[in-house]
């Protein structure tokens, strides 16, 4: 069984906003009629407060590499965007198709979108459908590209940071990434030019899609 992810940073506002949006949609539009959808707002709020709603990119990469039993990685973007670039082993299930995706109670579901907001909304919807072990990728594809495909560490980083980066770099290379040691200050700047040439599972060339992801929203 995959453990609950540890606290991963100040992103709880993202799921909190999604919680309100999705809960309102359920109450107003009844999008899951017939599926016994229920929203326990207090329970979901506690999960958001404890940061048990999301997983970071490096942890997801570890899960994928280990081949964790029951792991199901779901891309909620439109199919054309999925075809251009997606995570290894992911499946395309746009937001409107979540009810028909056949999620099982023994699965661990990780949802992702470009920046994370749509996946956070999907997290609320799946919880409302009774799926318990569901998370969203905290920063979406942007975080995957930054932390897994193109991780960087500064030349003057502390010994502890450099030691931690060795594990990150090894994980990055497994997925075809390009870890780099860069001059001081450069590690904190945005990355636009470098991009993997193909999707991680052998899909079509993705450089244009990745550049677009760098400039787009959620």
C-alpha positions, 0 to 999 in steps of 0.5 A: 500500500502506498503511504500517504504523502508527507506535507509538501508545501503551501499549496492547500489553497489550491484544493480549498478553492477546488473544493468550493467549486466542485462542491458547488457544482455537485449541489447545483448541477448534480453532475453525478446523478445516479452515482450516489455522490456525496460531499462531506465538506468538513472531512475534505477540509480536514484532508486539505488542512493536513495536506493529504490531498496531493503528492509532489512530483518526486514522490510520484516519480518514485511510485511510478518507478517502483511499480507500486501495485494499484497505482493509477495515474490519470491525466484530466486534460483534453485528449489532444494535450495528452497525446502531445505529452503525458506522464509515463503510464498515465491514462487520459480521462478528461474531467467529464469522463471521471464518472465512467472511468471505473475506479476501484477501492483498492486503487491509488489514483493520482490526478494531474493537469497542467498547473494542478487546479483542474486536477484538484477539482477532480480530486473533490469530485472523486472523493464525492464519488467515494474514492478514498485513496486519491491525490492530485499532483501538487504543481501539475505538469509544470512541477513534473518538468521542473522537479523530475525532467529538468531538476537543477541544483546550484554550485554553491548549494549546501552539502546536504542539498547536494547530497539530496540532489544526487537521488533526484538526479538519478531518478531524473535520468531514469525518466530521461531527464537532464539534471544539471548543476548550475551557477548560483542563482540560476537554479531559481529562475524559470526554465523555458528552452530545454525540453525532453524530445519525446514523451517518457513512454515513447510518445510523439515529440514533445518539445513544442508541447513542453514549451507551451506548458511552460507558458500556460496556466492550469 
